[in-house]
Amino acid sequence: MSVVTRFAPSPTGYLHIGGARTALYSWLYAQRMGGEFVLRIEDTDIERSSQDAVDAILEGMEWLGLNWDKGPYYQTKRFDRYKELVGVLLEKGEAYRCFCSKERLDELRDGQEARGEKRRYDGCCRNLSAEQIDASQPHVIRFKNPLDGSVVFNDNIRGPIEVANAELDDLIVARTDGTPTYNFCVVIDDWDMNVTHVVRGEDHINNTPRQINILRALDAPIPEYAHVSMILGDDGKKLSKRHGAVSVMQYRDDGYLPEAVLNYLVRLGWSHGDQEVFTLDEMKSLFTLEEVSKSASAFNTEKLNWLNQHYIKSLDAEHVAGYLQWHMDDQGVDVSNGPSLAQLIAIQGDRVKTLKEMVQISRYFYEHFDALDEKAAKKHLRPVAKQPLLSVKEKLAALSDWNAEAIQSAIQATVDELEVGMGKVGMPLRVAATGSGNSPGLDVTLELIDKDTVLSRIDTALVFIAKREAAQ
């Protein structure tokens, strides 16, 4: 039997990080087993669903590289199929028409709550006679859940789970307007799409016995189930918007690479020994559902940052450059006049945790800056720096080859000539050329800035020093 897994998000919002992890686990299992991965959009909640949300889900999946083999399927395009099978249940006596009013149901539940009982439907319409049924009157259709016995299934993550049928009431499978409900649509979709393994969040555990009973009533095969535990925030509470970036695309916007997010997500509940860094091929070959933890996982932003920096430094620079270009464009930086992004990554990669930070600290390679960093200029562009800057400018201007080795020689020659420490020349030059007191090595930094631009910036720094000198 070929393995078929699925990811079935509701388009009522973006693809959040918890959903992305579920999608990843489902995708990895299909990859490892040589099976198929299905994407299904569960959009039966018409009032809350939107095309924007659908687009956000597809964009998130594509950015992560979780490509689907079939789909995306949309539940709203399958209503005829659901209606057909509701009819089958009615014909088999596995479902019935319920005419209970909202007022009666509210009164029933209020009474149960007052008595400390579980809120549930009491089966009032379960055994109506043919004479009592008028299908022209407003009604819903309920699944006739078994009254005796229990549902037992082996969760691939949690082990055996048993739920007594007496704990389950007769859930609605079709609303008054005829539209099908979530639990029913899911069952039919998994059956029609030949899904063999359902990987989803632990909040669906209570739905599983109900869905198994419906499958049995339809004589349909029952898939295997694996329920993934929730993700907690850094503070130990359930991950939510207050913890910051919970949308997959927010991580892209914040400068994370998809490889880092995938690596982080796979470890957020799954482990393989003490290994922390996994290539995608390693994930595919090593991932198993049985090794997924039953316990909740705590989100750790520091670890994600560490992984992201690792991938910025270790992945092919041209590959990373493709993602960095997006951030340059997003922040309005024109990189046509300056070093290649691959060159930039080579010297800045170990200085940042995100690509967004790399843009912020690299603007001076591509743009003229209007102002010097106040703190750095105050410290390093003092009158005493005038002579070192004049001397090093003269030597830099004389260079016929503008490369790191020649630039370093010019700087060292200035240090030797003036008989001062490297900092007395290097720091004023760094502030003049980059606008701040932080940069990679001066030789490689200046090599990536146009020679005339460097000389012009030194002149600007000398003007700053002259004004400061005159003010004293």
C-alpha positions in Angstrom: 0.0 0.0 0.0 1.4 3.4 -1.0 1.6 6.0 1.7 -0.5 9.1 1.3 -0.4 11.9 3.7 -2.1 15.3 3.7 -2.0 18.8 5.1 -5.5 20.3 5.4 -5.4 23.9 6.6 -8.5 26.2 7.0 -8.1 29.4 5.0 -9.2 31.7 7.9 -5.7 33.2 8.4 -2.1 32.9 7.5 0.0 29.7 7.7 1.1 29.8 11.3 4.2 28.1 12.6 2.4 25.3 14.2 0.6 24.4 11.0 3.9 24.6 9.1 5.4 22.0 11.5 2.4 19.7 11.0 2.8 20.1 7.2 6.5 19.4 7.5 6.0 16.2 9.5 3.3 15.0 7.1 5.5 15.9 4.1 8.6 14.3 5.5 6.8 11.0 6.3 5.5 10.8 2.7 9.0 11.6 1.4 10.6 8.9 3.5 8.0 6.3 2.5 8.1 7.1 -1.2 4.5 8.2 -1.0 2.4 11.2 -1.9 1.6 14.4 -0.1 -1.8 16.0 -0.7 -2.7 19.6 0.0 -6.3 20.2 0.8 -7.9 23.6 1.6 -10.8 23.1 4.1 -12.8 26.1 3.3 -16.3 25.0 4.4 -16.4 27.9 6.9 -17.4 30.2 4.1 -17.9 33.3 6.4 -14.4 33.2 7.8 -12.5 31.8 4.8 -10.9 34.2 2.3 -8.9 34.1 -0.9 -6.2 36.1 0.8 -5.8 33.4 3.4 -5.6 30.8 0.7 -2.9 32.7 -1.0 -1.0 33.2 2.2 -1.1 29.4 2.9 0.1 28.6 -0.6 2.9 31.2 -0.4 4.1 29.9 2.9 4.2 26.3 1.6 6.0 27.3 -1.5 8.5 29.4 0.4 9.3 26.5 2.7 9.6 24.2 -0.3 6.9 21.8 0.9 5.7 20.9 -2.5 2.5 18.9 -2.8 2.0 16.0 -5.2 -1.8 16.4 -5.5 -4.0 19.4 -5.0 -4.7 21.9 -3.7 -8.2 20.5 -3.4 -11.0 22.7 -2.1 -13.9 21.4 0.0 -16.3 24.0 -1.4 -16.0 22.4 -4.8 -16.9 19.0 -3.4 -20.4 19.7 -1.9 -22.1 17.4 -4.3 -20.0 14.5 -3.1 -20.7 15.3 0.6 -24.4 15.6 -0.1 -24.4 12.2 -1.9 -22.8 10.5 1.1 -25.1 12.2 3.6 -27.8 10.5 1.6 -26.1 7.2 1.9 -25.9 7.5 5.6 -29.6 8.3 5.8 -30.5 5.3 3.6 -28.4 3.0 5.7 -30.0 4.3 8.9 -26.7 5.6 10.1 -27.9 9.2 10.2 -31.2 10.9 11.0 -33.0 14.2 10.6 -33.1 16.4 13.8 -35.8 19.0 14.1 -34.8 20.3 17.6 -34.9 24.1 17.8 -32.1 26.3 18.9 -34.1 27.2 22.0 -34.5 23.6 23.0 -30.8 22.8 22.5 -29.8 25.9 24.5 -32.2 24.8 27.3 -30.8 21.3 27.2 -27.2 22.4 27.4 -27.9 24.9 30.2 -29.6 22.2 32.2 -26.6 19.8 31.7 -24.2 22.5 32.7 -26.2 23.4 35.8 -26.1 19.7 36.8 -22.3 19.4 36.1 -22.9 17.1 33.2 -21.1 17.1 29.9 -22.9 19.3 27.3 -24.2 16.9 24.6 -27.2 16.2 22.4 -29.7 13.8 24.1 -30.8 11.9 21.0 -34.3 13.4 21.1 -34.9 12.9 17.3 -32.9 9.7 17.0 -35.8 7.3 16.7 -38.6 9.4 15.1 -41.1 7.4 13.2 -41.8 8.1 9.5 -45.0 9.9 10.4 -43.0 12.3 12.7 -40.6 13.3 10.0 -41.3 16.2 7.7 -38.3 16.9 5.6 -39.7 20.2 4.4 -39.3 21.6 7.9 -36.0 23.1 9.0 -33.7 20.5 10.3 -30.1 19.3 10.5 -28.8 15.8 9.8 -27.0 14.0 12.6 -24.8 10.9 12.5 -26.1 8.1 14.6 -23.1 7.3 16.7 -23.0 3.8 18.2 -24.3 3.7 21.8 -22.2 0.8 23.0 -18.6 -0.3 22.9 -15.6 2.0 22.2 -13.3 3.2 19.6 -9.7 2.1 19.8 -7.0 3.3 17.6 -3.2 3.3 17.7 -1.8 6.8 17.5 1.6 6.7 15.8 2.9 9.2 18.3 0.9 8.6 21.5 0.2 4.8 21.3 -3.2 3.2 21.9 -6.1 5.5 22.6 -9.6 4.2 23.6 -12.8 6.3 23.8 -16.1 4.9 24.9 -18.9 5.5 22.4 -21.1 6.6 25.4 -18.8 9.7 25.6 -19.7 10.7 22.0 -23.0 12.3 21.0 -24.6 12.4 17.6 -22.8 15.1 15.8 -24.3 17.1 13.0 -23.1 16.2 9.5 -25.2 18.6 7.5 -26.6 22.0 8.7 -30.0 23.3 8.2 -29.0 25.0 4.9 -27.6 21.6 3.7 -23.9 22.5 4.0 -21.7 19.8 5.4 -19.8 20.1 8.6 -16.1 19.9 9.2 -15.9 16.4 10.8 -17.9 14.9 7.9 -16.0 16.6 5.1 -12.7 15.5 6.6 -13.8 11.9 6.6 -15.0 11.9 3.0 -11.9 13.7 1.8 -9.5 11.4 3.5 -11.4 8.4 2.0 -11.6 9.8 -1.5 -8.0 10.9 -1.5 -6.8 7.6 -0.3 -5.1 9.1 2.7 -3.3 6.4 4.7 -1.7 8.5 7.5 -3.3 11.6 9.1 -0.8 13.8 10.8 -2.4 16.7 12.7 -2.5 18.7 15.9 -3.4 17.2 19.3 -6.5 19.4 19.3 -8.0 16.9 16.9 -7.7 13.9 19.1 -11.4 14.2 20.2 -12.5 14.3 16.6 -10.7 11.1 15.7 -13.2 8.5 17.3 -16.1 10.4 15.8 -14.5 10.3 12.3 -13.6 6.6 12.7 -17.2 5.8 13.5 -18.3 7.6 10.3 -15.8 5.8 8.2 -17.0 2.5 9.6 -20.6 3.4 8.9 -19.6 4.0 5.2 -17.5 0.8 5.1 -14.5 2.9 4.3 -10.8 2.1 5.2 -9.5 3.8 8.3 -6.2 5.6 8.1 -3.6 5.7 10.7 -3.4 8.7 13.0 -0.6 10.7 14.5 -1.4 13.7 16.8 1.4 16.3 17.3 1.6 18.2 20.5 1.3 21.9 20.7 4.1 24.5 20.6 4.7 26.7 23.5 6.2 30.2 23.4 9.5 31.2 25.0 7.5 31.9 28.2 6.0 28.4 28.4 2.5 29.5 27.3 0.7 28.5 24.2 2.2 30.1 21.2 0.2 33.0 20.0 0.5 36.4 18.3 1.8 38.0 21.5 5.0 35.9 21.1 5.8 37.8 17.9 6.3 36.1 14.6 3.9 33.1 14.4 3.2 33.4 10.6 5.6 31.5 8.4 5.9 34.5 6.1 6.7 36.8 9.0 9.9 34.7 9.4 10.8 35.3 5.8 10.1 39.1 6.3 12.3 39.0 9.4 15.3 37.6 7.5 15.2 33.9 8.1 16.1 31.3 5.5 13.6 28.5 4.8 16.3 25.9 5.5 16.8 27.3 9.0 13.0 27.4 9.7 12.6 23.8 8.4 15.5 22.6 10.5 14.2 24.4 13.5 10.7 23.1 13.0 11.7 19.5 12.6 13.6 19.6 15.9 10.6 21.2 17.6 9.3 17.9 18.8 11.4 15.3 16.9 15.0 14.3 17.6 17.6 11.9 16.2 20.2 11.5 18.9 21.9 14.8 19.8 22.0 16.0 16.2 20.9 19.6 15.8 21.6 20.5 12.2 19.9 18.5 9.4 20.1 18.8 5.7 16.8 18.3 3.9 18.0 14.9 2.6 18.8 13.9 6.2 15.4 14.9 7.4 13.8 12.8 4.6 15.8 9.7 5.4 15.7 9.9 9.2 12.3 11.2 10.1 9.8 8.8 11.8 6.5 9.5 13.5 7.4 7.2 16.4 10.3 9.5 17.4 8.0 12.6 17.7 7.6 13.6 21.3 4.3 13.4 23.1 5.2 16.5 25.1 4.7 20.1 24.2 7.7 21.8 22.6 8.9 25.2 23.7 9.9 27.7 21.0 13.4 29.1 21.5 14.2 32.1 19.4 17.9 32.0 20.2 18.2 28.6 18.8 16.4 29.6 15.6 18.8 32.6 15.3 21.8 30.3 15.8 20.5 28.0 13.1 19.8 30.8 10.7 23.3 32.2 11.1 24.7 28.7 10.5 22.8 28.4 7.2 23.7 32.0 6.1 27.4 31.0 6.5 27.3 27.4 5.3 24.9 27.4 2.3 26.1 28.2 -1.1 26.5 32.0 -1.2 24.7 32.3 -4.6 21.7 30.4 -3.1 21.6 32.7 -0.1 22.0 35.7 -2.4 18.6 34.9 -3.9 16.9 35.4 -0.6 19.0 38.4 0.3 18.0 40.1 -2.9 14.4 40.0 -1.8 15.3 41.8 1.4 17.4 44.4 -0.5 14.5 45.1 -2.7 12.1 45.2 0.2 14.2 47.8 2.0 14.8 49.8 -1.2 18.5 49.1 -1.6 19.7 49.3 -5.2 22.6 46.7 -5.4 23.4 47.4 -9.1 26.4 49.6 -8.1 28.3 47.7 -5.6 29.6 44.2 -4.7 27.7 41.1 -5.7 25.5 39.8 -3.0 27.5 36.6 -2.9 30.6 38.7 -2.1 28.7 40.5 0.6 27.5 37.3 2.2 31.1 36.0 2.3 32.3 38.9 4.5 29.1 39.7 6.4 27.7 36.2 7.0 29.3 35.6 10.4 28.3 39.1 11.6 24.5 38.8 11.5 21.8 36.4 12.6 19.3 37.4 9.9 19.3 38.6 6.3 17.3 41.7 7.4 20.2 42.6 9.7 22.7 42.1 6.8 20.8 44.7 4.8 20.9 47.1 7.7 24.6 46.8 8.2 25.6 46.7 4.5 23.9 49.8 3.1 27.2 51.7 2.9 28.4 49.3 0.1 25.6 50.6 -2.1 24.4 53.9 -0.9 25.9 57.2 0.1 25.2 58.0 3.8 24.1 61.5 4.8 25.4 61.3 8.3 28.1 59.5 10.3 27.3 57.4 13.3 27.4 60.1 16.0 29.1 57.9 18.7 31.8 56.5 16.3 32.5 59.9 14.7 32.8 61.6 18.1 35.3 59.0 19.3 37.4 58.5 16.1 37.1 61.6 14.0 39.0 63.9 16.3 41.6 66.5 15.1 44.3 64.0 15.9 42.9 61.7 13.1 43.4 64.4 10.4 47.0 63.4 9.6 46.4 59.7 9.5 43.5 60.2 7.1 45.4 62.5 4.8 48.3 60.1 4.7 46.3 57.0 4.1 44.2 58.8 1.5 47.3 59.7 -0.5 48.5 56.1 -0.5 45.1 54.7 -1.4 44.8 57.2 -4.2 48.1 56.0 -5.7 47.1 52.4 -5.9 46.8 51.0 -9.4 45.3 47.8 -8.2 42.2 48.1 -5.9 42.3 44.9 -4.0 42.5 43.8 -0.4 46.2 43.0 -0.4 47.2 46.4 -1.9 44.7 48.3 0.4 46.2 46.5 3.5 49.7 47.4 2.4 48.7 51.1 2.1 47.2 51.1 5.5 50.2 49.4 7.0 52.5 51.8 5.3 50.7 54.7 6.9 51.0 53.1 10.3 54.7 52.6 9.8 55.2 56.1 8.5 53.5 57.8 11.4 54.8 55.3 13.9 51.3 54.9 15.5 49.2 51.9 16.4 46.9 50.3 13.8 43.8 51.7 15.5 45.0 55.3 15.0 44.7 54.8 11.3 42.2 52.0 10.9 39.4 53.3 13.1 39.2 56.8 11.5 39.4 55.2 8.1 36.7 52.7 9.0 34.3 55.5 10.2 35.1 57.6 7.2 34.5 54.7 4.7 31.5 53.0 6.3 29.9 55.7 8.4 30.2 53.6 11.6 32.8 51.9 13.8 31.9 48.4 12.8 32.7 46.5 9.6 34.5 43.4 8.4 38.3 43.7 8.0 39.2 47.1 6.4 41.0 45.5 3.5 38.1 43.4 2.3 35.6 46.1 3.1 37.3 48.8 1.1 37.9 46.4 -1.8 34.2 46.1 -2.2 33.6 49.8 -2.2 34.5 51.8 -5.3 37.9 53.5 -5.0 36.6 57.0 -5.8 33.8 56.5 -3.3 36.3 55.7 -0.6 38.4 58.7 -1.4 35.3 61.0 -1.5 34.2 59.6 1.9 37.6 60.3 3.4 37.3 63.9 2.2 33.9 64.2 3.9 35.4 62.9 7.1 38.2 65.5 6.9 35.6 68.2 6.5 33.8 66.9 9.6 37.2 67.0 11.5 37.9 70.5 10.3 34.5 71.8 11.5 35.0 70.1 14.8 38.4 71.6 15.1 37.1 75.1 14.3 34.4 74.7 16.9 36.9 74.1 19.7 
